[in-house]
Amino acid sequence: MRAEDSIKCIKGIGEKTALLYEKLGVGTVGDLLSYYPRSYERYEEPVSIREAARMDFAAVRVVLVSTPSVVQGGRVPVTIGFFEDAEGMRIRAVWYRSPYLRSTLKPGTHYVLRGKLKGFGRGRSFEMPQLITPDAYEEKRKSLQPIYPMTQGITSAAIGKAVAAVMQEGCIVPELLPEEIVSAYGFMERNAAVSQIHFPTGEKLLRKAHDRLAFEEFFRFLLRVRKMKEELEREKNHFALVRDDETEAFLKRLPFRLTDAQQKTWKEIEEDLTGHHMMYRMVQGDVGSGKTIIAFLAMYLAALCHYQSVLMAPTEVLARQHYQNFTDMAGRYGLDIRVQLLTGSMTASRKREALAAIENHEADLVVGTHALIQEKVRYHDLALVITDEQHRFGVRQRELLSEKGHTPHVLVMSATPIPRSLAMILYGDLDISVIDEKPSNRLPIKNCVVDIGYREKAWNFIRKKIGEGQQAYVICPMVEENEEVSGEDVIGYAGKLRNFYGNEVSVEILHGRMPDAEKDRIMTEYAAGRINVLVSTTVIEVGIDVPNATVILVENAERFGLAQLHQLRGRVGRGKDQSYCILINTSGKPEADERLEILNRENDGFVIAREDLRLRGPGDFFGLRQSGELAFHVADIYADAALLKQASEAVNRYLDSSGTAAVPGMERLI
């Protein structure tokens, strides 16, 4: 079996299953081996029943009090057992379709119960927990089982089984790093690292495998960044852009004054656009810092010089929102510019009209999604491309636009709070501007970190705010319930809220598996105020501006990185009303409380990023992954900051002064 073979050569994977694997980006045996676990099943140290009452998932050492009873619960039999721990506290455990447990479980026997806890207060109980003898549990604590990202129709266990089958066949993955690098940094050989990342034989070897593969990801990424930087430094500014007093006149007419950081950033962009070389700049600004007005100013300057510009947004809803804002601004201040929207969901006739307006330069500012760089779009004279969050503007996109004319200036807008030291490495091909102030008219968000005992109070607080005409978000880490992974899921949670609120509150769901058209419909309905509570995954992290949304509740908050939680929090606090962020820590662990307490006391994204970097220890590399445009397969820019710096040094060391590979075979990495 070779890495380039189709996954259909693996026993048990036919045409239908192969199509499911395609959804995961897995088409070959090599793809499967590079489809790394997202976390591992670790059998935790058991806690007391008192401690478990604050957690959604736990293991407890107990003794069975009496013979379990079996009752008919609707269509299925329900087995109920009562257990007691060393402190004398009691808890109930429930199993469905398992009447045989009545005869196999003996009173007085010691067990470890492990699983999800449901209910509130004294009504807390285990639901379908594992039942393990204490000795067997201690053995399980010594092993690690991989948990893979899944899609409907494929379980984590099935993926693990397929990986194991490939490894048993002795499939060899090619070494990517030159021997000199592997040797110089003392890294594990690639085949051994791949084997250990899937099926670790211990924490130390897992750490070594992770470091090897994370370094490789960073190294290859930074090589491409260096290649792009060298190409960009040779590009002269081929647009006749000049400063225009109209931009300053427009700024004076605004009902607010730009912050000092905004003014500094605008001057840097203006100098780039009118300078001798092409602009490739990133504006890094915290959530709500006012990056959009800077983007509009740059596009307005291009229009005043008779050039076109485009702004690419990550979602259609956000694109339409930018289009509406730009159109309103042009009308309100009497600006002689024409704004055009272009998205994939537009009707054929509307799309034809938009394409004609763009080609004939009847549009100066073009706003849309990735539809803007498709083959059919022809620009009259495109001078500037601005990309919003999650759309790193890479080599391929630049090539596509250069085929339509001259390569345009590029401005990347990012709200991801990355410490400047890391940003300088990751965005080595871009100049960086930072907007580190917020407009003075924004009220700081009020935060609180609570355990699950506060959940019902939080729901009632949301009901109160909805009664005042406001809206709320609820964030869950999973789309649907999964026996292999604990945590709240969007579908199940929405059902709980509908039962709790009844008909008085409109609750809808949003997640990444939904068709794009359905996602856009839900987000549009929410933006229009026709949905009260939106239960969502992190798909709303970079979403829409809904000033009426004032509460965000994040379940299993301990599972998210601090920077990502800050991004999620940025969905509220956009209007005149006081906003609130409620973080529910379901782990019951004090170290999670310590991390989340940073968000409780701090609203500055850059401070949070620094703290995240400080707290994320070398062993903390699963379960707290950041998301966004720099989502690596294994590496994490926070937990692996030291490896990132090491990879940057290695790239400098192994490229000669001309920017070409100083080590044989290096070119295949790019």
N, C-alpha and C positions, 0 to 999 in steps of 0.2 A: 504494500500500500504506500503510495507516494503523496506528498503534500498537495500536489496539483490535481489529484484524482477527485472526481465528483463524490459528494457525501453519499450518493446512492450506492456506492460500492461497500458501504458499511451495512452489515447484517441488520435487518429490521427497519431500514430507511428506504421506502419506496417513493414513487412519484408524488403522492399526496403529502407525505411527511417532508419530502425535500422542498416542496412549495412553502410549507410552514417555516422551515429553516431559512428560506430565502428572506422572509420577513425580518429575520434576525441578522441579515447580512452574511449568512453562512451558506456558501455554495460548494466549497471544496473541503477536503480533509484538513488542509492547512488553515482555512478559515475557522474550522471547528476548534483546532488546537489553539488558535489565537482568541477564541471566545472565552475569556477568562471569567472565573467566578466573581460575583460582585461582593460576596461575603462568605462566611463559613458558619456552620452550625457548631456552636460551642456550648457544651453542657456546663452551665454556670453553677457556682457554689449555692447550695440550697439555703433559703432564708426561712424565717419564722412566718407563721400565718399572719401575725400582726403586720410584718413588713410587706408580705405579699398583698395585703389588702390595699396598698397604695400603688400596686403595679398591675399592668394589663397582662403580663406574662411572667411566670415565676416557677421555681422548683422549691418544694417544701418537703422536709423529712417528717413523716407522720406514721401513726399506727391506726389501723382500721378499728373503729369503735364497736360496730355490730354488723351482722350479716346485711348486705345490701338488699334493698327492696326493688321490685320491678313493678312499674305501673304502666298502663296503656296511655301514652301521650298522643292522642289523635290517632294517626295511622301506624305509628311505630312505638315499640316498647321502649320505656325509659328506665334505665338502671340508676338508682340513687344510693350513694354511700356516704357515710359520715366519718371523718378522720380527725385525729387530735395530734397536736405537736407536743414537744417537751415542755412548753409553757402552759399546757392545758387548754390552749385555744382550739376551737373546733371550726371545721369548714366542710362544706358539702361538695361532692363531685358528681357530675352527671354524664352518663354515656347513652347514646342513642343506638338502637338496634344491637345491643350487646347483652341480652338476657343471661347468657352463659356466665357472666361475671358473678352472678348471685351464688353460683355453686363453686366457683374457683377462688374467690376472695374469702380468706378466713379471718375472723375477728382476732385481734391481738397481733396480727402480722405487721411488720414494719415495711414501709414502702417509701419511695420518693414519687410524689405527684408532680408532673411537669406539664404545663400548658397554659392556655388562655384563661383569664378570669373575666367573668361577666357580672353584670348587675351593679347595684349601688349600695353603699354603707354595709349594714349587717347582712344584706341579701347577696353579698359577693359569693360566687361559687366557681369552681373549676368546671369547664365545659369540654368534654372529650379529652381529658388529659392523658398523657402517657403514664403508665403505672410500672415502675421499675424497682427492682430490689436494690437496697443500698449498695451492695457490692458491685452489682452490674452497673449502677450509676457511676460509681467511682471509675470503673473501666472506661465508660463512655467519655468521661471528663478528660481522658488522655488523648482522644482523637478529634479530628477536625473534618467535617463533611462539607463539600462545596455547595454553595447555593448560587445558581445561575440566573441572570435576567431571562424572563420567560415571555412567551407569547401564547395566545389561546390555542390549545391543542397540543402543546409541548410542555411537559413538566420539567422542573430542575433535575429530578431524578433521571428522567429519560436522557437529558443532555449529558449528565454525568456518566450514564451507562454507555452512550455512544463514544464519549472521550476515552473511557476505559478500554473499549473494544479496539480503538485505533492504537492506543498505547501497547496493548497486548500484541498487536501485529508488528510492533517495532518500527513504526513510522518515524523517520528522521526529519526534523525541521532544520532548514539551512541556517547556519550561523550568519548573522548580519553584521555584528561588530568585528572589526579587524582584530586579529590575535593580540596585537600590541596594546590595544585598549583593554581587552579582557584581562590581560596579564598585568598591565600597569595599575589597574584599579582593583585587582583581586576578585573579579566577578566570577560567579558560577557560570559554567558552560551552558549555552542556550537550551539544549535538549533537557538537561537536568533541571533548569529553571522552569521550563514549561511543565515538566512532570510534577514538580513540587508545587507549582501554583495551582494545579488542578487537584492533586491529591497529596497534601502536605503530610510529612511523617513527623512533624514537630514544629513548634513555633519558631525556633531558630532558623531552620531550613526554609520555612515559609518566608521569613523576613529576608533571607539572602536571595531567594527567588524573586520576591517582589522588587528588591533593590535593583537586581540585574535588569529586569524587564522595564521598570520605571525609568532607569537611566537610559536604556535603549530608546524608549519613546521620546524622552526629552532630547537626546542627542540627535535623533533623526529630524525632529521638529526644528531644532535650532540650526541644523545644517541648511534646511530649506529657507529659514529666515535669513541666514547669512547670504545665501545665493540671491534671494530677492533684494536684499539691501544693496548688494554690489551692482545689480542691474539698475536699481532706482537711482543710485548716486551718479550714474552716467546720463540720466535723462534731463535734457534742457526743457525749460518752460516754453512750449510752442503756442501759448495762447496770449493774446494781447490784452491781458487784464490790467486795469489801472484803478487806483483809488478813486472813489466818487463821493462827493460831499453829500449826495442823497442818502447814503447809509447813515451818516451822522445826523442829518435832518430827521430821518425816520426815528432814530433812537431818542431824540429830544421830544418827540410827540408821544412817546409811550407813557402810560400812566404810572410807570414804575422806573426806577433807575437800576441799571445793571450793577451787580455787585462788583467789587474790585477784581475778584477772580474771573468773572465773566468778561470784564473789559480787557484784562490782560490776555485772556484766551483769544478774544476776537482780534486783538492787535497782532498776535502771533499768526493767526490764520490769514489775515489781510496781507501781512508781509510775505507769507508763503505764496499766496495766489498771485501777487504782483511782482514776485522775485524772479531770479534767474533759473531756478530749478523747479521741477514738478513737486507738488505737495503730497506727502504721505504722512498724515498726522492723525494721532488718536487723541480725542478729548475724553479724559477720564473724569467723570463727575458723579458725585453721589446721587442717589435717588432724590428727585425733586430739586436739584441744584440749578436747573434752568439751562439745559443743553440745547433744547429745541429752538429757542430764540437765536442762539448762536448759529445753528444750522440754517435758519431762515435768513439771517444776515449774509452768510456766505453765498447762498443761492441768489439772494437779491443783488449782490455785487456782480455775480456772473451775468444776471439778466440785464443789469445796467450797461454791461459791456457787450451786450448782444450775443451772449452765449446761453446754451441750455445747461440745466443741472438736474440731477435726479436724487431722490431720497428713497432708499430701499429699507422697508420695515419688515420685521420678522413675521407679522400676521396681517391678514387683510383688514381686520378690524382696526388695528393700529394705523395702517396705511390710510384708511378712510378718515380716521380721526385727525391725522396730520394734514390730509388734504383739506378737510373742513376748516381747521385752524388757520392754514395758510390762505385759503380763499377768503375767510372772514377778515384776516389781517389786511389783505390787499384791498378789500372793499372799504373797510373802516378808515384806513389811512390814505385812500385814494392813490395807491401805488399802481403804476402802469406796467403790471406784469400779469401773465396768464398762467393759471395753475391747472394741471391735468392729472387725473387719476388713471392708473392702469393696474388692474389686478386680474388674476386668472379666472375669477368667477363672473366677470362681466359678460353680458350677452354678446353674441357674435357681432351684432350691428353696433353696439356701444364700443366694442373693442376696435372695430374697423375705424370708427370715428376718431377714437383716441390715437390709434396708430398713424392716421393721416395727419392729425394735428401735430404730432411729435415730428413726423418726417418733414412737414411743411413749415416748421418753426412757428406754428400757431400756438405753441405751448413753450413757456420759458422754464417753469418749475414743474417737474414731473415727479409724482409721488406714487409709490406702488410696492409690490413685493418682488420676488425674483423673476416675475414675468418681465421686468424691465430689461433683463439681459438675454431674453430669448431671441432666436434667430430672426423672427419677423419684425422686430423693433428696429427702425432705422432713425437715427438722430440726425438733425440738421447740422449742429455743431456743438457737441457735448463737451463741456469743459470741466465739470465737477460731479463726482459721485460721492454721496454721503450714505453710509450704511449704519443702521441702528443696531442695537444689541444683538448678539448671537450671529452676526453675519460678518465674520472676518473676511476681508476682501483680499482673496488670494491671487496667485498667479493666473489660474485658469479664468477667473472672472475678468481680470485686467486684459487678458488676451482676447476674450470675447468682445470687449468694448473697443479695444484698439483696432479690431477688424472692421468696426463701424466708423472709424475715423482715427484721429489722434488719441493716444492713451490719455484719459482725463486725470485731473487732480483727484486725490482720494482723501476723504475725511471719515474716520471711524469713530462713532459715538459709543461709549461704554459706561454703564452704571455699575459694573462689577468692581467692587472695592479691592483692588490688588495693591499691596504695599509697593511703593515706587521702586525699591531695589529689585523686586521680582518682575515688575512691569517692564523695566529697562532691558531685562533679559528676554522675556517672552515676546515683547514687541520691538525687538532690536531693529526691525526694518522701518519702524515708524518713529517720528518725533512725537513727544508726549506733552500735552497740555493738561493741567489739572484744575478743575473747578471745585475748590474745597470750602466754599461758603454756600449757604442757602439763603434764598430771599427772606427778608425780615418778616414778611406777612404770614409765614407758615407756622402753625402751632405745633410744638413738639408732640410726638405720639406718646401716650401714656402706656406703659408696658407692665405686664405682670407674669411671673412664672409660677405655676401651680401644679399640684398633682391631680390625679383623677378624681379625688374627692370633691374638687371644685367644678367638675364638668357640668352638672345640672345647673349650678349657679351661673355658669358662663352661658348656657343656653337661655336661661331666663333673662340675663343681661342683654343678649342679642334680641330677644323678643321685645324688651323695653325700647331698644334703639330703633327697631323696625316700627314700633308704635309711634315713634317720633318722626317717622318718614325717612329713616336712613336704611342702609343695606349692609350686608356682611359677607365675608368670605370664610369658609372653613377648609383647611388644607389637610389632606391625608396622604401618607406615603405610598399607598397602594391603590390600584384601580378596583380590584375585587378581592374577596377573602381568599386566603391561600393557606392550606393546612401546613405547608412547609415553612412559611414565614409568618411571624407574629406581627401585628400592627393593625391600625385602623385602615379600612378601605373605603373608597369614595361611594361605591354602590350601597354597601351595607350601612354606612354612616348616614347617607341621605335618607334611607328607610327609617332609621332611628329618629331623625329629626322630624320627618313627616308624621310619625306616630306621636311625637312629643308635642308638636305645634298644631296638629290637625289642619283644618282648612284655613286657619287665620294667617298662615305664612306660606309663601310660595318658595319651594326648595327645588333647585335643579342641580344637575351634575355636569362636570366638564373634565375630560381626561384625554390623553394623547392618542388613545386607540380609536376615538371617534372620527368619522369622516370630516375632512376639513370644512365642508359646507355646514355640517351640523355644529361644529365648534364655533364657526363664525356666527351662526344663527343664535346660539346660546349667549355668546359674548355681546352681540348686538342687543339682544333682549335685556341682558343685565345692565348694559350701559344706558338703556332707555328707561330703566327703573321698573321693568315689568317682572323682574325676579328679585325676591327679597334676600335669599341666602343662596350663594353659589358654593357647592361642595366640589372641590377640585384637587387634582394633583398639582405638582409644581409647574404645570403647563401655563399657569397664570403669572409665573415669576416675571416674565417679560410680556406684559399684556396690554391692558387698556387703562386709560385715565378715567376713572369714575369718581368724581369729587364727592358723590353722595354715599360712597362706601366708607364707613367709619370704624368697622370692627373686623379684625382678622384673627381667627382662632386657629392655631396650628397644633394638630394632634401628633403624638410621638415626636415632639420637637427635638428630643435628644438625638434623633437619627439624622438630622440635617447639619451641615456645616454652618458656622455662624454667619459667614458672608452670604450664603444662600438664604438663611432666615431673614437677614437684613433686606435682601432683595424682595422677598415675599412681603415683608412688613411695608415696603415701599408702595404696595398697592393701595394702602390707605393713607390718610393725612394729606390728601390732595385738594380738599375743599376748605370751607370756612369753619366747619364744625370740628370740635375736639374728636380725635381718633384714638383707637385703642388696639393694642396687640396682646393677645392672651396666648401664652406658650404652655402647653400641657406636657410635663415630663412624666412619661409612663414607666420609666425604668426604675424609679424608686432609689436611684443611686446618687449619693451626694456629689460625686465628681461631675455628673451631668448637670446638677443644680448650679455648680460653680461656673461651668461654661455658660449656661443660659443666663446666669446672673449678669454677665457682661452686657447682654442685650437689654436686660431689665433696666440697667442704669445708663446705657449709652445709646445715642441715636446717630452718632457720626460713623459712617461706613468705613472711613479710613482708619479710625481708632479701632473699630471692631476687627478690621483685617489684620492690624498689627497684633492685637490680642489673640486672634485665632492662630496666627503664625507662632506666637509664643507658647500657646497651650497645646498645640497639636504635637504630641510626642512622636518619636520614631516608631512606636508600636501601634499608633492610632491611625491605621491606614485603610480600614474598611468600615462601612456603615455611616460615615460622615462625609461622603463625597460631595464636592461642589459640582455645580452644573454650569451650563452656558457654553460659550464658544470654544473654551479650552478644555473640553471634557475628554481627557485621555482615557485609554482603556484600563490602564493599571495605575499610572502616575496621578498624583494629586498635588497641585502647586503649593498647598499649605503644608500637608503632612510630609511632603517630600521636597521641601524648599532647599534642604542641604544638597540633595541629589541634583536638583535643577542647577544650582550654582556650580556643582562639580561638572555637570554636563557642559555648561557654558565654558568653563575653563578648558575642558577637553577639546571642544570644538576649536577654540583659539589655538590650542597647542597642536592639533592635528591638521590644521589648514595652514598652508604656507602663506607668505605675504601676498601672493597674487590671488589668494582665495580659492586655489585649486587643492585637490586632495594631496596631502603629503604622505599618505599611507595607501598602498595598493588596495584596490577593491572598495575604496571609500565612496566612489561615485554611485554604487548601487543602493546606498543608503538614502539618497536624495530623491 
